[in-house]
Structure formats: structure tokens, C-alpha cells
Amino acid sequence: MDKILSTRAMLLKAKQEGYAVPAFNIHNMETLQVVVETAAEMGSPVIIAGTPSTITYAGAEYIKAMAEVAAEKYNIPIAIHLDHFEDVEEIKHDIDVGFRSCMIDASKEAFENNITTVKEVVDYAHRFDCTVEAELGKLGGQEDDLVVDEKDTMYTNPKDAVEFVKATGVDSLAVAIGTAHGLYKGEPKLDFERLQKIRDMVDVPLVLHGASDVPDELVQKAISLGICKVNIATDLKIPFSDAVKKYFNEHPEANDPRKYMTPGKEAMKKIVQHKINVCGSANRY
């Protein structure tokens, strides 16, 4: 039996029971270890996400192998997810490697082109029981190499969402309701009324991108209104790197990765624990 799961069952369960599955962006073995070990301790399903640059850096085969080891070791649902991929051929390649969850981000395209691109991925992915997430509307900010200027940010239209889901057969939908990638320049203002309308009109699980730096109470309100998956990236990178920098400041002679990576992992673990509690996903398995 394949140990690497699609996100289908875990997101539908979250939708039914009113919590969200956290999707943590990882970059290497250490960050993957922190995510799965903490999720296992807390009994939380977990999605290990990698952007195109992460997959290029760490290697799709390595990530799959590490996730298989984690799935063998821990009794929780684990999915590996391609996050914000824009290249259809790259997605197909990584599905062939063994990824069973992917996001095709054609949100920069015109509505009809977005549909065409997403449907191509859906048609391929579903042959391998791989779930597909797409984005309608545009989030501002920066996610690794993906940059969307604030003036190009566009909120998701509920009626368009209905047509989009029906035309593509997509499994989950990332909605633009006022979040942004990276850190915020001011207090984020989320359009909960829009989210409620989308939830009332669309059946598939909804996804919140840009959740780093958003106050916990706003994320939890979004979950109460139907968000089933919450993406976390920037909130993990900053404490990890800060702890490593602090270690080097205190031990300028250090050269052992096992020593200087450990404080980073410990700092990141606290954030993973906190985000699992915010999502309400602890002890769901």
C-alpha cells in the first residue's frame, strides 16, 4: 500500500468536522523532520508542502523518500504537496515520482486560460489518485520566486468560483480574501463575507494561503467559515534562521551542522505546535 496519501480524505474529514489541516512548507530534511515529528506527537494529519524552488533544491525523489520513512514511522496521515507550481510539465514529472497532491497556480492567467490549464493537470493527476488544488483570484506578496504586486491583487468572485470548480473538476480551491504571502505591511483585513458566500456556493474544500503573520483569531474565524487547509511558510523560516544566527553569534567557531541546526529545529517546533493548535487539527487521528 502506498504510504504517501493524497489530501482528498484528510481535507474532506476536516471540512466535515470543522477544523483545518496545516500545510507546512519545508526545505530540507531538518525542516521535514520537525513538521512530521511534531504532528505525530500531537496526533495531527499534516501536509508537507514544497514550492518549485524547494523541490529543485531538495530533489523530488529525496522528499518522497523522506516522507515515506516518516509515514512508516508515524501513525498519522501524511501528504506531500507541490505548492504554487506554474509549470504543468513539472507537476506531471513530480506526480510520476510519487507526489499525490499538487497545486497548479494559473491565477495570473485570464479566467478561461486558468480553467484550461487546471483541467489539463486535473485530467492527468486523477489517473494517479493525486488531488489538485487551484487558485482563483490573486494573492499579493511573495512566495519564494512567485511575486504578485499589491496592485495586481484580486479577490475571488463567488460566482466565478462555482463555474471554475465545475469546469475544472478541481479537488480544492485556494481563495483570495485579503491574505498575502510573506509578512504584512499593515494589519491584514480579511473579507469574511466573501468567504461565507464562496463556502455556501462551492462544495470542494477551501484553502487559505498567506496565513503567516495573520492573527490567530482571524485564521480561526476563517476556519469556522469553511477553510479546510491553512498554508504556513514564512512563520517557520524566520524563527529557524533567527535561532541559527543566534547560535553562531554565541559560538563563532561553530562548524558542525548537527550543533547549529538543532536550535533552529527547536525554534521551528514551537511554531508548528502553535499552528496545529490554531488549526484545531490536534488529536484528529
C-alpha positions in Angstrom: 0.0 0.0 0.0 1.3 3.5 -0.9 2.2 5.3 2.3 2.1 8.7 0.6 -1.5 9.9 0.6 -3.5 12.3 -1.5 -5.1 15.1 0.5 -8.6 14.0 -0.5 -9.7 12.1 2.6 -7.9 14.4 5.1 -9.5 17.6 3.7 -13.0 16.2 3.4 -12.7 15.0 7.1 -11.6 18.5 8.1 -14.5 20.1 6.1 -17.0 17.8 7.8 -15.6 18.3 11.3 -14.8 22.0 11.2 -11.0 22.2 11.5 -8.2 22.8 9.1 -5.2 20.6 8.1 -1.9 22.6 8.3 0.3 22.6 5.2 3.9 23.4 6.3 6.4 24.5 3.7 9.7 22.6 4.2 13.1 23.0 2.6 15.3 20.1 3.7 15.5 17.0 5.9 15.7 19.0 9.2 12.5 21.1 8.5 10.6 18.0 7.3 11.7 16.2 10.5 10.4 19.0 12.7 7.0 19.0 10.9 6.3 15.3 10.9 7.6 14.6 14.4 5.6 17.4 15.9 2.5 16.5 14.0 2.9 12.9 15.2 3.3 13.9 18.8 0.1 15.9 18.6 -1.9 13.4 16.6 -2.4 15.8 13.7 -2.7 15.0 10.0 -0.1 17.0 8.1 0.7 18.2 4.6 4.4 18.7 3.7 4.5 21.4 1.1 7.3 22.4 -1.3 7.4 25.2 -3.7 9.1 24.7 -7.1 12.4 26.1 -5.9 12.3 23.8 -2.8 11.7 20.8 -5.0 14.6 21.8 -7.2 16.8 22.4 -4.1 16.0 19.3 -2.2 15.0 16.9 -5.0 11.6 15.4 -5.6 12.9 11.9 -5.1 14.6 12.8 -1.8 11.5 14.5 -0.4 9.3 11.5 -1.4 11.8 9.0 0.2 11.9 11.1 3.5 8.1 11.3 3.6 7.8 7.6 3.1 10.2 7.0 6.1 8.0 9.4 8.2 4.8 7.7 7.1 6.3 4.3 8.0 7.4 5.6 11.4 4.4 7.6 12.5 0.7 6.7 12.6 -0.7 9.9 11.1 -1.9 10.8 7.6 1.0 12.4 5.7 0.7 14.0 2.2 3.5 15.7 0.2 2.2 18.6 -1.8 3.5 20.6 -4.8 2.8 24.2 -3.8 2.3 27.1 -6.3 3.6 25.2 -9.3 3.0 27.1 -12.6 4.7 24.6 -15.0 2.3 21.8 -16.0 5.2 19.5 -17.1 7.0 19.9 -13.8 3.8 18.8 -12.0 3.4 15.8 -14.2 7.0 14.8 -13.6 6.6 15.0 -9.8 3.3 13.1 -9.9 5.3 10.4 -11.7 7.9 10.5 -8.9 5.1 9.8 -6.4 3.6 13.1 -5.2 -0.1 12.7 -4.6 -1.2 16.3 -4.0 -0.4 19.3 -6.2 -1.3 22.9 -6.7 -1.4 24.3 -10.2 -1.3 28.1 -9.9 -2.6 29.6 -13.1 -4.2 32.5 -11.3 -2.1 35.1 -13.2 -3.9 33.8 -16.4 -7.2 35.0 -17.8 -10.2 33.1 -16.3 -10.7 30.8 -19.4 -6.9 30.1 -19.6 -6.8 29.3 -15.9 -9.6 26.8 -16.4 -7.9 25.2 -19.4 -4.5 24.8 -17.6 -6.1 23.5 -14.4 -8.2 21.0 -16.3 -5.1 19.6 -18.0 -3.5 19.0 -14.6 -6.7 17.5 -13.2 -7.1 15.1 -16.1 -3.5 13.8 -15.6 -3.4 13.9 -11.8 -6.7 12.0 -11.2 -5.3 9.0 -13.1 -2.9 8.6 -10.2 -5.3 9.4 -7.4 -3.5 12.7 -7.0 -5.5 15.6 -5.7 -5.4 19.1 -7.4 -5.6 22.5 -5.8 -6.0 25.6 -7.8 -6.2 29.4 -7.1 -8.9 31.8 -8.2 -8.1 35.4 -7.6 -4.6 36.6 -6.8 -2.8 36.9 -3.5 -0.3 39.8 -3.2 3.2 39.4 -1.7 6.0 36.9 -2.4 6.1 33.1 -2.1 9.7 32.1 -2.9 10.1 33.1 -6.6 6.4 34.0 -7.1 5.8 37.7 -6.8 2.4 39.4 -7.1 2.4 43.2 -6.8 -0.2 44.6 -4.4 -1.9 46.5 -7.3 -2.4 43.2 -9.1 -4.1 41.5 -6.1 -7.7 40.4 -6.9 -10.3 38.8 -4.7 -12.1 35.6 -5.6 -15.6 36.1 -7.1 -18.1 33.6 -5.6 -20.0 33.1 -8.9 -16.7 32.6 -10.8 -15.7 30.0 -8.2 -18.8 27.9 -8.9 -18.1 27.9 -12.6 -14.4 27.3 -12.1 -14.9 24.2 -9.9 -17.5 22.7 -12.2 -15.4 23.3 -15.3 -12.1 22.0 -13.9 -13.1 19.2 -11.6 -10.5 20.6 -9.1 -10.4 19.0 -5.6 -9.8 22.1 -3.5 -9.8 25.8 -4.1 -7.4 28.5 -2.8 -9.4 31.7 -2.3 -8.2 35.3 -2.3 -10.0 37.0 0.6 -7.3 39.6 1.7 -4.4 37.4 2.8 -0.9 37.8 1.3 2.3 35.9 1.0 5.2 36.8 3.3 4.9 39.5 6.0 2.2 42.2 6.1 2.9 45.9 5.8 -0.2 46.6 8.0 -3.0 44.8 9.8 -4.5 42.2 7.4 -8.2 42.7 6.7 -10.0 39.5 5.6 -13.3 39.6 3.7 -15.2 37.0 5.7 -18.5 37.9 4.0 -16.9 36.9 0.7 -15.6 33.7 2.2 -19.1 32.8 3.5 -20.6 33.3 0.1 -18.0 31.1 -1.5 -18.5 28.4 1.1 -22.3 28.5 0.6 -21.9 28.1 -3.2 -18.9 25.8 -3.6 -18.7 22.2 -2.4 -14.9 21.5 -2.5 -12.6 22.2 0.5 -11.3 25.8 0.6 -7.7 26.7 1.2 -6.2 29.8 2.9 -2.8 30.9 1.5 -0.7 33.6 3.1 -1.7 32.7 6.7 1.8 33.5 8.1 1.7 36.7 10.1 -2.2 36.7 10.3 -3.6 37.0 13.8 -4.7 33.6 15.2 -8.3 34.7 15.8 -8.7 35.7 12.1 -7.3 32.4 10.9 -9.7 30.6 13.3 -12.6 32.6 12.1 -11.7 31.7 8.5 -11.7 28.0 9.5 -15.1 28.4 11.2 -16.4 29.7 7.9 -15.1 26.7 5.9 -11.4 26.9 5.4 -10.1 23.3 5.5 -6.3 23.8 4.7 -4.0 26.5 6.0 -0.6 27.2 4.4 2.3 28.2 6.7 5.7 29.1 5.3 7.2 32.5 6.4 6.3 31.9 10.0 8.6 28.8 10.0 11.6 30.2 8.2 12.1 33.3 10.4 12.4 31.6 13.8 14.5 28.8 12.4 17.0 31.2 10.8 17.0 33.5 13.8 17.9 30.7 16.1 20.8 29.5 13.9 22.1 33.1 13.7 21.9 33.4 17.4 23.9 30.2 17.8 26.6 31.4 15.5 26.8 34.8 17.3 27.3 32.9 20.6 29.6 30.2 19.1 31.5 32.0 16.2 33.9 29.0 16.0 31.0 26.5 15.3 31.2 24.4 12.2 29.1 21.3 13.0 25.7 21.3 11.2 24.3 19.0 13.9 25.0 21.6 16.5 23.8 24.8 14.8 20.8 23.2 13.1 19.4 21.9 16.4 18.4 25.4 17.8 16.7 26.1 14.5 14.7 22.9 14.7 13.7 23.6 18.3 12.5 27.1 17.5 10.6 25.9 14.5 8.9 23.2 16.5 7.3 25.7 18.8 5.7 27.4 15.8 4.5 24.1 14.3 2.9 23.2 17.7 1.2 26.6 17.8 -0.1 26.4 14.2 -1.5 22.9 14.8 -3.4 24.2 17.8 -4.7 27.2 15.8 -5.9 24.9 13.0 -7.7 22.6 15.6 -6.1 19.5 14.0 -4.5 18.0 17.1 -5.8 14.5 18.1 -7.9 14.2 14.9 -6.2 10.8 14.2 
